[in-house]
Amino acid sequence: MGGCFITDHEQTTMTETLDRRVRRSRRLLADALLELIVEKGYDAVTVQEIADRADLNRATFYLHFDGKEDLLVAGLEERFDELVSTMNQVSAAEPVWENPAHDLLLFRHVAENAAVYKALIGDRGLGWVMHRVIGYIAREVERELAQDMPPGMRVAAPLPVVAHFTAGALFGLIAWWLANDLPYSPEEMARIADRLCVRGVLGVLEGGGVPD
């Protein structure tokens, strides 16, 4: 009879194993889609091709995603989450506007994945991707600003406006960099972004007044 029971430890181990398998399957599918987008463009990619490239079946694909759009968004956001986590580890104790390492990590990430991002930005049918990316960046910028601002500081514009302005400017800078085949190094682009985007935001914060 004892063999019919599962201990809490065994249940936890089984859950962790299942979670790892789920994460692995989702990552394999996302990687497969991004590879195929670089090779043939988003519109030409089919779910069957994604499953075949990931060495999984269509049933597994639909177990995790409603379609390739859902997969693309999830795959991109997972990579953005990893990037943000790395940024937070690098500068956990400093306000975002005082640490240019964020910009450097971002542009290095873009350079390492240039083929994917260039294919996505260059595809006219993927305008919704641009809006999702800008929205993600804006949410992160707003979170960091709200977290790092001194209590009582007034700003010259509402934080959501500042965040979306910064996100749009940063996205435009990255899109130009990719479209022109990365003419400047990630280090140079990080310095440019720091001057144009971060310093501009800092000016709005400082221009809005001082803490009450």
C-alpha positions in Angstrom: 0.0 0.0 0.0 2.9 2.3 0.8 3.7 2.5 -2.9 0.4 4.2 -3.6 1.4 7.3 -1.7 3.6 10.2 -2.9 5.5 12.2 -0.3 5.6 16.0 -0.4 9.2 15.8 -1.4 8.4 13.5 -4.3 5.5 15.7 -5.4 7.8 18.8 -5.3 10.5 16.9 -7.3 7.9 15.8 -9.9 6.5 19.4 -10.2 10.0 20.8 -10.6 10.8 18.2 -13.3 7.5 19.1 -15.1 8.3 22.8 -14.9 11.7 22.2 -16.4 10.2 20.2 -19.2 7.6 22.9 -19.9 10.3 25.7 -19.9 12.5 23.6 -22.2 9.7 22.9 -24.7 8.7 26.6 -24.7 12.3 27.7 -25.2 12.9 25.1 -28.0 9.8 26.4 -29.8 10.7 30.0 -29.4 14.2 29.4 -30.6 12.9 27.5 -33.6 10.6 30.3 -34.6 13.2 33.0 -34.4 15.6 30.9 -36.5 13.0 30.4 -39.1 12.1 34.1 -39.2 15.7 34.9 -40.0 15.7 32.3 -42.7 12.4 33.0 -44.5 10.4 35.7 -42.8 7.6 35.6 -40.3 4.7 35.2 -42.7 6.2 32.2 -44.5 6.8 30.2 -41.3 4.2 27.5 -40.4 3.4 25.9 -37.1 4.5 22.5 -38.5 7.9 23.9 -39.4 8.3 25.3 -36.0 7.5 22.0 -34.4 9.7 20.1 -36.7 12.7 22.5 -36.1 12.2 22.1 -32.3 11.9 18.3 -32.7 8.4 18.4 -31.1 5.0 17.6 -32.4 2.1 20.0 -33.2 0.2 18.8 -30.2 3.0 20.0 -27.9 3.0 23.4 -29.7 -0.7 23.9 -29.1 -0.4 22.7 -25.6 1.6 25.8 -24.9 0.6 28.4 -27.5 -2.5 29.5 -29.4 -0.4 30.2 -32.6 2.9 31.6 -33.8 2.0 35.2 -32.8 1.5 34.0 -29.2 4.8 32.1 -29.4 6.7 35.1 -30.8 5.5 37.5 -28.1 6.2 34.9 -25.3 9.7 34.2 -26.8 10.6 37.9 -27.0 9.3 38.7 -23.6 11.2 35.8 -22.0 14.5 37.2 -23.5 13.6 40.7 -22.4 13.0 39.4 -18.9 16.4 37.8 -18.8 18.0 41.0 -20.0 16.2 43.1 -17.3 17.2 40.5 -14.7 20.9 40.9 -15.7 20.5 44.7 -15.7 19.1 44.6 -12.2 22.0 42.5 -11.0 24.5 44.9 -12.4 23.0 48.1 -10.9 20.6 47.1 -8.1 21.8 49.9 -5.8 21.8 52.8 -8.3 19.1 54.8 -10.1 18.9 53.9 -13.8 19.9 57.4 -14.9 23.2 57.1 -12.9 24.4 53.8 -14.4 25.1 53.7 -18.2 25.7 49.9 -17.9 22.0 49.4 -18.7 22.4 50.9 -22.1 25.6 48.9 -22.8 23.9 45.6 -21.9 20.9 46.5 -24.1 23.0 47.3 -27.2 25.2 44.2 -26.6 22.1 42.1 -26.5 20.8 43.6 -29.7 24.2 43.1 -31.4 24.2 39.4 -30.3 20.7 38.9 -31.7 21.0 41.4 -34.6 19.8 38.9 -37.3 16.6 38.2 -35.4 15.7 41.8 -34.6 16.6 43.0 -38.0 14.3 40.5 -39.5 11.5 41.5 -37.2 11.8 45.2 -37.6 12.2 44.9 -41.4 9.0 42.8 -41.8 6.2 45.2 -42.7 3.6 42.8 -41.4 5.0 42.9 -37.9 4.1 46.4 -36.8 2.4 44.9 -33.7 5.8 43.6 -32.6 7.1 47.2 -32.5 4.2 48.2 -30.3 4.7 45.2 -27.9 8.5 45.9 -27.7 7.9 49.7 -27.0 5.3 48.8 -24.5 7.6 46.4 -22.7 10.4 49.0 -22.5 8.0 51.7 -21.4 6.7 49.5 -18.5 10.3 48.8 -17.4 11.3 52.4 -17.6 8.3 53.6 -15.7 8.9 50.9 -13.0 12.6 52.0 -12.6 11.8 55.7 -12.5 9.0 55.2 -9.9 11.3 53.0 -7.8 14.4 55.3 -8.0 12.8 58.8 -7.7 13.3 60.5 -4.4 10.0 60.8 -2.4 8.1 64.0 -3.2 10.0 64.9 -6.4 7.8 66.6 -9.0 8.3 66.0 -12.7 7.6 68.1 -15.7 5.5 65.3 -17.3 3.5 62.3 -16.0 5.7 59.2 -15.6 3.8 57.1 -18.2 4.4 59.9 -20.8 8.1 60.1 -19.9 8.4 56.3 -20.1 6.7 56.0 -23.5 8.8 58.8 -24.9 12.0 57.2 -23.7 10.9 53.8 -25.0 10.0 55.1 -28.4 13.2 57.1 -28.7 15.3 54.0 -27.7 13.4 51.7 -30.1 14.0 54.2 -32.9 17.7 54.4 -32.1 18.0 50.6 -32.2 15.9 50.3 -35.4 18.2 52.8 -37.1 21.3 50.9 -35.8 20.1 47.6 -37.2 18.9 49.0 -40.5 22.4 50.5 -41.1 24.2 47.2 -40.2 25.5 48.3 -36.8 27.9 51.0 -37.9 28.9 51.8 -34.3 29.9 49.5 -31.5 27.5 48.6 -28.6 29.7 50.8 -26.4 29.4 53.8 -28.7 25.6 53.3 -29.0 25.3 53.0 -25.2 27.0 56.4 -24.8 24.8 58.0 -27.4 21.7 56.5 -25.8 22.8 57.7 -22.4 23.2 61.3 -23.7 20.0 61.4 -25.8 17.6 59.3 -23.8 18.7 58.9 -20.2 20.1 62.5 -19.8 16.9 63.8 -21.5 14.8 62.0 -19.0 16.9 63.3 -16.1 16.4 66.8 -17.4 12.6 66.3 -17.2 12.9 65.0 -13.7 15.2 67.8 -12.6 13.1 70.4 -14.5 10.0 69.3 -12.7 11.2 70.7 -9.5 12.9 69.5 -6.3 11.5 67.3 -3.5 8.9 69.0 -1.4 
